[in-house]
């Protein structure tokens, strides 16, 4: 099975073709011009990850709270994690870096505040 | 805050540029300084850029906008830098008298020894795009929508079309989608996006938002609220092709069509501006044509990365401190001896435009390629002499080029001018 990937590592934006076997395991990549690109293509086709950032309303604050996943999470979970984030009820005050949701959906990744609110 | 009639240094703006300039000036020994900020808290545009990807060069980690700003705000507090928020600067005079109105201080006029302009940039508005159709509600610049969602906590609409594929438009496509809206299309008049590949992949492709290249909006329909947007394919002269129309039922149109340095104050001073950058003409010390007035960050030229804004603004802060220490008498080379930096083929908006022939440090030259150039070389020449070269697999308008020209190379400059160009290999 072949999958097309546009590299995001630099402005060249190589169009890479990744070959996977029947069980979805990485076999080879072509079209890349550097090792970083090859690594990215492999990751992107086997276990793609993304950082998620969002804002949530906080009762008593006119300004919403911005939050992020502390580390990248599986891309397939983006909308489920957004649902978890939207359901959060964070009391004031909040400090920057504070964990507002530990281990979201058992990913081992915390959701943390990216600003303070008082 | 106690107000004085005289201050050594006034910095206009407490975004990333103003904060970095203030930190550098303080660290270089400027004891009397004041930062003036229009918003009710420092941080500038970073406050609403809640996505990550900031700080990779400066901090070797990926921060969100508010986190990046917070580091400078903390440092400014440690250095006891006074930042007067909810303050609008009305004018700056040639002899550096700064007039402002402030919630806390009322109207004031303060004499500064030096001024650093760090007002940032603003978005190209609808009026300058000549969009057709009715003037209904639901049309916003992408940055306005970003402010509504990320700082004020409300959604501007439910079904969205985005005109322009600059990074802010792409980032907002993802934001609107994540916060629950439908994003129907991103429409770009050029055959390529001016946004980063990373944003094309992670903001559009991840959410299956179609990107229409070589298309533009040809009709906007709505009585009170936007109801429909029509897009058409354009030909190679960017003229719409009849018969290629496609309609989208939507309630929101976001415009992401470029940024313009905010130089109304600068113009009022009488500072010379560059047509290529829409910012001030500056020397390698980031000093404008008016002695003692400096400019840095997006008000000088629109950057891609905040890391470079900070770097440039640290330099401006140090330069202003040196100016204050030396006194106006010890200013740099006589204007007639300065080297002129000009844009050659493939190059647009080089900063700085003027260089002291005997600079204290290597020169940071920055410019934007005027098109996409593969396998090419950026060349710095004086007459027939090549002062330096930098090869790259690709140069694109979306990525500013930064070169460090060794001070020693200026010895080879002829006729007081150097030219930058991009040449294909």
Interface residues (C-beta under 8 A of the other chain):
Chain A: X6 X7 X8 X11 X12 X13 X33 X50 X51 X52 X53 X54 X55 X57 X62 X63 X64 X66 X68 X75 X78 X82 X96 X114 X115 X116
Chain B: X47 X50 X51 X52 X62 X64 X66 X67 X70 X149 X150 X151 X152 X153 X178 X179 X196 X197 X198 X200 X201 X202 X205 X206 X393 X394 X396 X398 X399
